[in-house]
Amino acid sequence: MLPAPTTRLRFRAMTSSDLPDIATLELGGSRGPAGWIDWNQDNYERHGFGLWVIETRDGGFVGDCGLTVQEVAGERFVEVGWHVRSSLQRQGYATEAAQAVRTAAAAAGVEHLIAIIRPDNIASQRVATKIGLALEREVHKGGGPALVFGADLHPEPRLEPAQSV
Ligand SMILES: CC(C)(COP(=O)(O)OP(=O)(O)OC[C@H]1O[C@@H](n2cnc3c(N)ncnc32)[C@H](O)[C@@H]1OP(=O)(O)O)[C@@H](O)C(=O)NCCC(=O)NCCS
């Protein structure tokens, strides 16, 4: 699966040649940029999704956004995640990408979508809220407190052919 392009952005699989760009993102965690790319390529194989590169319609690197599987209190969920390069932040890119990922997740049959966010990450909390996720619970994850935002997803209704009477 690959989310549909948006007004300003398109999605593509991450490759090893993205390393210098991926290294500019605030990734968090301990994987490092090369490990990040390996992890996502493994996720494409394993789940059919991962974090994809988001780029402008003319191919300028913006960041990444997509889906991963995360465990919360012993249960596995599909999480939407996002990172935007610092020079392009606050222009609505994360929200625009995350909305397209939410739509793609719903179309792929994901029933409940979450975002796990540190309490001090106000920008990410705004992105989650703006794509319709609501605060569900507070947990301890990855060595600290985390807020879990989430929403039930419903597939886009399909237009049924009109019934003749
Ligand atoms: C979180 C992040 C992806 C947001 O990207 P972005 O493209 O700047 O986000 P948007 O432009 O779509 O903005 C979304 C909302 O966040 C707000 N916002 C963005 N940066 C902010 C900041 N530094 N402080 C407070 N609010 C901020 C915007 O104002 C907007 O809210 P509004 O519509 O109410 O004004 C980006 O800051 C980032 O890459 N951060 C580091 C990585 C990270 O934290 N990833 C998520 C891990 S859970």
Ligand as a Chemical Component Dictionary entry (heavy atoms), coordinates in Angstrom:
data_LIG
# 
_chem_comp.id                   LIG 
_chem_comp.type                 NON-POLYMER 
_chem_comp.pdbx_formal_charge   0 
_chem_comp.three_letter_code    LIG 
# 
loop_
_chem_comp_atom.comp_id 
_chem_comp_atom.atom_id 
_chem_comp_atom.alt_atom_id 
_chem_comp_atom.type_symbol 
_chem_comp_atom.charge 
_chem_comp_atom.model_Cartn_x 
_chem_comp_atom.model_Cartn_y 
_chem_comp_atom.model_Cartn_z 
_chem_comp_atom.pdbx_ordinal 
LIG C1  C1  C 0 5.850  16.958 14.897 1  
LIG C2  C2  C 0 6.238  17.476 13.518 2  
LIG C3  C3  C 0 6.256  16.313 12.538 3  
LIG C4  C4  C 0 5.188  18.491 13.065 4  
LIG O1  O1  O 0 5.446  18.820 11.708 5  
LIG P1  P1  P 0 4.874  20.127 11.004 6  
LIG O2  O2  O 0 4.880  19.873 9.535  7  
LIG O3  O3  O 0 5.580  21.304 11.515 8  
LIG O4  O4  O 0 3.374  20.147 11.554 9  
LIG P2  P2  P 0 2.174  21.033 10.967 10 
LIG O5  O5  O 0 2.750  22.211 10.227 11 
LIG O6  O6  O 0 1.235  20.132 10.257 12 
LIG O7  O7  O 0 1.548  21.605 12.286 13 
LIG C5  C5  C 0 0.607  20.895 13.043 14 
LIG C6  C6  C 0 0.250  21.686 14.277 15 
LIG O8  O8  O 0 1.363  21.693 15.177 16 
LIG C7  C7  C 0 1.681  23.022 15.507 17 
LIG N1  N1  N 0 3.111  23.102 15.696 18 
LIG C8  C8  C 0 4.068  22.816 14.785 19 
LIG N2  N2  N 0 5.282  22.982 15.333 20 
LIG C9  C9  C 0 5.066  23.395 16.596 21 
LIG C10 C10 C 0 5.927  23.738 17.660 22 
LIG N3  N3  N 0 7.243  23.669 17.524 23 
LIG N4  N4  N 0 5.367  24.113 18.836 24 
LIG C11 C11 C 0 4.033  24.156 18.985 25 
LIG N5  N5  N 0 3.156  23.833 18.006 26 
LIG C12 C12 C 0 3.687  23.470 16.838 27 
LIG C13 C13 C 0 1.212  23.843 14.337 28 
LIG O9  O9  O 0 1.026  25.191 14.700 29 
LIG C14 C14 C 0 -0.083 23.142 13.995 30 
LIG O10 O10 O 0 -1.113 23.439 14.895 31 
LIG P3  P3  P 0 -2.205 24.583 14.614 32 
LIG O11 O11 O 0 -2.840 24.232 13.320 33 
LIG O12 O12 O 0 -3.083 24.498 15.786 34 
LIG O13 O13 O 0 -1.443 25.886 14.504 35 
LIG C15 C15 C 0 7.618  18.162 13.546 36 
LIG O14 O14 O 0 7.609  19.166 14.538 37 
LIG C16 C16 C 0 8.756  17.200 13.824 38 
LIG O15 O15 O 0 9.289  16.559 12.901 39 
LIG N6  N6  N 0 9.137  17.070 15.101 40 
LIG C17 C17 C 0 10.224 16.174 15.472 41 
LIG C18 C18 C 0 9.870  14.720 15.265 42 
LIG C19 C19 C 0 8.700  14.248 16.101 43 
LIG O16 O16 O 0 8.470  14.726 17.196 44 
LIG N7  N7  N 0 7.962  13.273 15.541 45 
LIG C20 C20 C 0 6.839  12.680 16.186 46 
LIG C21 C21 C 0 7.205  11.694 17.233 47 
LIG S1  S1  S 0 5.695  11.174 18.079 48 
# 
loop_
_chem_comp_bond.comp_id 
_chem_comp_bond.atom_id_1 
_chem_comp_bond.atom_id_2 
_chem_comp_bond.value_order 
_chem_comp_bond.pdbx_ordinal 
LIG C1  C2  SING 1  
LIG C2  C3  SING 2  
LIG C2  C4  SING 3  
LIG C2  C15 SING 4  
LIG C4  O1  SING 5  
LIG O1  P1  SING 6  
LIG P1  O2  DOUB 7  
LIG P1  O3  SING 8  
LIG P1  O4  SING 9  
LIG O4  P2  SING 10 
LIG P2  O5  DOUB 11 
LIG P2  O6  SING 12 
LIG P2  O7  SING 13 
LIG O7  C5  SING 14 
LIG C5  C6  SING 15 
LIG C6  O8  SING 16 
LIG C6  C14 SING 17 
LIG O8  C7  SING 18 
LIG C7  N1  SING 19 
LIG C7  C13 SING 20 
LIG N1  C8  SING 21 
LIG N1  C12 SING 22 
LIG C8  N2  DOUB 23 
LIG N2  C9  SING 24 
LIG C9  C10 SING 25 
LIG C9  C12 DOUB 26 
LIG C10 N3  SING 27 
LIG C10 N4  DOUB 28 
LIG N4  C11 SING 29 
LIG C11 N5  DOUB 30 
LIG N5  C12 SING 31 
LIG C13 O9  SING 32 
LIG C13 C14 SING 33 
LIG C14 O10 SING 34 
LIG O10 P3  SING 35 
LIG P3  O11 DOUB 36 
LIG P3  O12 SING 37 
LIG P3  O13 SING 38 
LIG C15 O14 SING 39 
LIG C15 C16 SING 40 
LIG C16 O15 DOUB 41 
LIG C16 N6  SING 42 
LIG N6  C17 SING 43 
LIG C17 C18 SING 44 
LIG C18 C19 SING 45 
LIG C19 O16 DOUB 46 
LIG C19 N7  SING 47 
LIG N7  C20 SING 48 
LIG C20 C21 SING 49 
LIG C21 S1  SING 50 
# 
